[in-house]
Amino acid sequence: MRARKTTARRKARQRLFREVKGNFGKRGKLVKMATETLFRARAFAFRDRRTKKRNYRALWIIRLTAACRARGMRYSQFINGLLKAKVELNRKSLSELAIFSPHVFDELVTLAQANLKAAA
């Protein structure tokens, strides 16, 4: 008599259905559709883990642009002035400073302006 994969196959199916739980219609009920759904979900998750980084950087740049314009300066000038002043803060921390401690951000803007004028 041949051995069959009853428990292993059942466990694999249970694992699959646990992962696709909550999907609409057949996607959460039938094995074939559930596996296809899971493959697509994992592919999108892989892709979007990289896209998320781009989106956050764009958000920080938008925030910095708004904060710089409120202080009469362009974003590109601000970043260029900070580079010349050798300030090595990334865009995330700069945007956090612009939101939560604007007085420190004001000092950074004046520093960037001073370095732009000195270089010109």
NUTI-692158 format. One record per residue (C-alpha): residue number from 1; x, y, z; residue in three letters. Coordinates in steps of 0.5 Angstrom, whole numbers, plus 500, padded with zeros to 3 digits. Layout:
# residues N
+-----+-----+-----+-----+--------+
| num |  xx |  yy |  zz | residu |
+-----+-----+-----+-----+--------+
| NUM |   X |   Y |   Z |    ala |
...
+-----+-----+-----+-----+--------+
//
This chain:
# residues 120
+-----+-----+-----+-----+--------+
| num |  xx |  yy |  zz | residu |
+-----+-----+-----+-----+--------+
|   1 | 500 | 500 | 500 |    met |
|   2 | 503 | 507 | 498 |    arg |
|   3 | 504 | 512 | 503 |    ala |
|   4 | 500 | 519 | 502 |    arg |
|   5 | 501 | 526 | 504 |    lys |
|   6 | 495 | 527 | 508 |    thr |
|   7 | 497 | 531 | 514 |    thr |
|   8 | 503 | 534 | 510 |    ala |
|   9 | 498 | 536 | 505 |    arg |
|  10 | 492 | 538 | 510 |    arg |
|  11 | 497 | 543 | 514 |    lys |
|  12 | 500 | 546 | 508 |    ala |
|  13 | 493 | 548 | 506 |    arg |
|  14 | 491 | 550 | 513 |    gln |
|  15 | 497 | 555 | 512 |    arg |
|  16 | 495 | 557 | 506 |    leu |
|  17 | 488 | 559 | 508 |    phe |
|  18 | 491 | 562 | 514 |    arg |
|  19 | 495 | 567 | 510 |    glu |
|  20 | 489 | 569 | 505 |    val |
|  21 | 484 | 569 | 510 |    lys |
|  22 | 480 | 575 | 509 |    gly |
|  23 | 480 | 575 | 501 |    asn |
|  24 | 474 | 576 | 498 |    phe |
|  25 | 470 | 571 | 495 |    gly |
|  26 | 473 | 565 | 492 |    lys |
|  27 | 480 | 568 | 493 |    arg |
|  28 | 480 | 566 | 500 |    gly |
|  29 | 476 | 559 | 499 |    lys |
|  30 | 479 | 555 | 493 |    leu |
|  31 | 486 | 552 | 494 |    val |
|  32 | 488 | 554 | 486 |    lys |
|  33 | 485 | 562 | 487 |    met |
|  34 | 488 | 562 | 494 |    ala |
|  35 | 495 | 560 | 492 |    thr |
|  36 | 495 | 565 | 486 |    glu |
|  37 | 493 | 571 | 490 |    thr |
|  38 | 498 | 569 | 495 |    leu |
|  39 | 503 | 569 | 490 |    phe |
|  40 | 501 | 576 | 487 |    arg |
|  41 | 500 | 579 | 494 |    ala |
|  42 | 508 | 577 | 496 |    arg |
|  43 | 510 | 580 | 489 |    ala |
|  44 | 506 | 587 | 491 |    phe |
|  45 | 509 | 587 | 498 |    ala |
|  46 | 516 | 586 | 495 |    phe |
|  47 | 515 | 591 | 490 |    arg |
|  48 | 512 | 596 | 495 |    asp |
|  49 | 517 | 595 | 500 |    arg |
|  50 | 522 | 599 | 496 |    arg |
|  51 | 517 | 604 | 493 |    thr |
|  52 | 515 | 606 | 500 |    lys |
|  53 | 522 | 608 | 501 |    lys |
|  54 | 521 | 613 | 495 |    arg |
|  55 | 515 | 615 | 497 |    asn |
|  56 | 517 | 617 | 504 |    tyr |
|  57 | 523 | 621 | 501 |    arg |
|  58 | 519 | 625 | 497 |    ala |
|  59 | 514 | 627 | 503 |    leu |
|  60 | 520 | 629 | 506 |    trp |
|  61 | 522 | 634 | 500 |    ile |
|  62 | 515 | 636 | 500 |    ile |
|  63 | 515 | 638 | 507 |    arg |
|  64 | 522 | 641 | 507 |    leu |
|  65 | 520 | 645 | 500 |    thr |
|  66 | 514 | 648 | 504 |    ala |
|  67 | 518 | 650 | 510 |    ala |
|  68 | 524 | 653 | 506 |    cys |
|  69 | 519 | 657 | 502 |    arg |
|  70 | 515 | 660 | 508 |    ala |
|  71 | 522 | 663 | 510 |    arg |
|  72 | 524 | 666 | 503 |    gly |
|  73 | 528 | 661 | 500 |    met |
|  74 | 528 | 655 | 495 |    arg |
|  75 | 529 | 648 | 497 |    tyr |
|  76 | 535 | 647 | 492 |    ser |
|  77 | 538 | 653 | 495 |    gln |
|  78 | 537 | 651 | 502 |    phe |
|  79 | 540 | 644 | 501 |    ile |
|  80 | 546 | 647 | 497 |    asn |
|  81 | 548 | 652 | 503 |    gly |
|  82 | 547 | 646 | 508 |    leu |
|  83 | 552 | 642 | 503 |    leu |
|  84 | 557 | 648 | 503 |    lys |
|  85 | 556 | 649 | 511 |    ala |
|  86 | 558 | 641 | 511 |    lys |
|  87 | 552 | 640 | 515 |    val |
|  88 | 550 | 632 | 514 |    glu |
|  89 | 543 | 632 | 516 |    leu |
|  90 | 539 | 627 | 512 |    asn |
|  91 | 532 | 630 | 509 |    arg |
|  92 | 528 | 626 | 514 |    lys |
|  93 | 531 | 629 | 520 |    ser |
|  94 | 531 | 636 | 517 |    leu |
|  95 | 523 | 635 | 516 |    ser |
|  96 | 522 | 633 | 523 |    glu |
|  97 | 526 | 639 | 525 |    leu |
|  98 | 522 | 643 | 521 |    ala |
|  99 | 516 | 641 | 524 |    ile |
| 100 | 517 | 640 | 531 |    phe |
| 101 | 523 | 645 | 532 |    ser |
| 102 | 522 | 651 | 528 |    pro |
| 103 | 527 | 655 | 531 |    his |
| 104 | 532 | 650 | 530 |    val |
| 105 | 530 | 650 | 523 |    phe |
| 106 | 530 | 657 | 522 |    asp |
| 107 | 538 | 657 | 525 |    glu |
| 108 | 539 | 652 | 519 |    leu |
| 109 | 536 | 657 | 514 |    val |
| 110 | 540 | 663 | 516 |    thr |
| 111 | 546 | 658 | 516 |    leu |
| 112 | 545 | 656 | 509 |    ala |
| 113 | 544 | 663 | 507 |    gln |
| 114 | 550 | 665 | 510 |    ala |
| 115 | 554 | 660 | 506 |    asn |
| 116 | 551 | 661 | 499 |    leu |
| 117 | 553 | 669 | 500 |    lys |
| 118 | 560 | 667 | 502 |    ala |
| 119 | 561 | 662 | 496 |    ala |
| 120 | 558 | 667 | 491 |    ala |
+-----+-----+-----+-----+--------+
//
